[in-house]
Amino acid sequence: MKKKIFILTLLVVLCVACLPAFAMDSSESRSASPAKWNYAADVITGINFSGTTATCSVVVSGYSSVTAIDATVTFECVTDNNLVATWPGLHSNTKNLYFSNTAPVTKGKTYRLTVYARLWSGSQYEDIIVPFQKKY
């Protein structure tokens, strides 16, 4: 009986430990190396395709010292070397910036979503660039 409980407990722990690896949608990308940044804690970019529309999403999260974030997001068709959409002038007066918008797409092509962000900590700032590429 103790052996069955031990095995069951071990299976539950393994399932829970593996959950984060399966929870991330393949349409999302986490920043590759946030440790290299002084003010950015995490950057998540995502592209979700549906029919002739792509939903482009970005989350920029700063450390607690961040007082504001300015950003521009671009969406381009890599296959055609064509800028599909650009969203400049994004701003947040907090340590987090959330963005989501749509753009037209064509199946069979590769697209790149790039966030150019400036994270402010008082009068100091840090610029980051995070691209994410996905084929439709």
C-alpha positions in Angstrom: 0.0 0.0 0.0 2.8 2.4 0.9 4.5 1.6 -2.4 1.4 2.5 -4.4 1.0 5.8 -2.5 4.6 6.6 -3.2 4.3 5.8 -6.9 1.1 7.8 -7.2 2.6 10.8 -5.4 5.7 10.6 -7.6 3.5 10.6 -10.7 1.6 13.6 -9.5 4.8 15.5 -8.8 6.2 14.7 -12.2 3.0 15.8 -13.9 3.0 19.1 -12.1 6.7 19.7 -12.8 6.2 19.1 -16.5 3.1 21.2 -16.8 4.9 24.6 -17.5 6.7 23.0 -20.5 3.4 22.1 -22.1 1.4 25.2 -21.0 3.2 27.6 -23.3 1.4 28.0 -26.6 3.7 27.3 -29.6 2.6 30.7 -30.9 4.4 32.5 -28.0 8.1 33.3 -27.4 9.6 34.2 -24.1 12.7 36.4 -24.1 15.8 34.4 -24.7 18.0 35.9 -22.1 16.4 38.3 -19.7 19.4 38.1 -17.4 21.3 40.4 -19.8 18.8 43.3 -19.1 19.0 45.7 -16.2 15.4 46.8 -16.2 13.4 44.3 -18.3 12.3 41.2 -16.2 10.6 39.4 -19.1 9.3 40.0 -22.6 6.6 37.8 -24.2 5.7 38.0 -27.8 3.0 36.0 -29.6 1.4 35.6 -33.0 -1.9 33.8 -33.5 -3.1 33.1 -37.0 -6.8 32.7 -37.9 -7.9 32.8 -41.5 -6.5 36.0 -43.1 -5.8 37.7 -39.7 -2.9 37.5 -37.3 -3.3 38.7 -33.7 0.0 40.1 -32.5 0.6 40.3 -28.7 3.4 41.7 -26.6 3.9 41.9 -22.8 6.9 43.8 -21.5 7.5 43.4 -17.8 10.0 45.5 -15.9 11.6 45.1 -12.5 10.1 47.0 -9.6 12.3 50.1 -10.3 10.8 50.6 -13.7 8.6 53.7 -13.8 7.5 53.8 -17.5 7.8 51.9 -20.7 7.7 53.3 -24.3 7.5 50.9 -27.3 7.0 50.4 -31.0 5.9 47.1 -32.3 6.4 46.0 -36.0 4.9 43.1 -37.9 6.6 42.1 -41.2 6.3 39.4 -43.8 9.8 37.9 -44.0 8.9 35.9 -47.1 8.1 39.1 -49.1 10.4 41.4 -47.1 7.4 43.6 -46.5 6.4 45.7 -43.5 2.7 44.7 -42.8 2.0 46.9 -39.8 3.7 49.2 -37.3 2.3 50.4 -34.0 4.5 53.3 -32.7 3.9 55.4 -29.6 2.9 52.7 -27.2 3.3 53.9 -23.5 2.7 52.6 -20.0 3.2 54.6 -16.8 3.8 51.4 -14.9 6.4 48.6 -15.0 4.2 46.5 -17.4 3.2 47.2 -21.0 0.5 45.1 -22.7 -0.2 45.3 -26.4 -2.5 43.4 -28.8 -3.6 44.2 -32.3 -4.4 42.5 -35.6 -2.9 42.5 -39.1 -3.6 40.8 -42.4 -1.7 37.7 -43.3 -1.5 35.0 -46.1 -1.0 31.3 -45.4 2.3 29.8 -46.3 4.4 32.9 -45.4 6.7 33.6 -42.5 6.1 36.6 -40.3 8.2 38.5 -37.7 6.8 40.4 -34.8 9.4 42.7 -33.2 9.1 44.9 -30.1 11.4 47.9 -29.6 11.1 49.0 -26.0 12.6 51.6 -23.7 12.2 50.9 -20.0 12.6 53.9 -17.8 13.8 53.9 -14.2 13.6 57.5 -13.2 15.8 59.3 -15.6 17.8 56.2 -16.6 16.6 53.9 -19.4 17.4 50.7 -21.2 16.6 49.9 -24.8 15.7 46.3 -25.8 14.7 44.7 -29.1 13.0 41.3 -29.1 12.0 39.7 -32.4 9.8 36.6 -32.8 9.3 34.8 -36.1 6.6 32.3 -37.1 5.4 30.6 -40.3 1.7 30.4 -41.1 
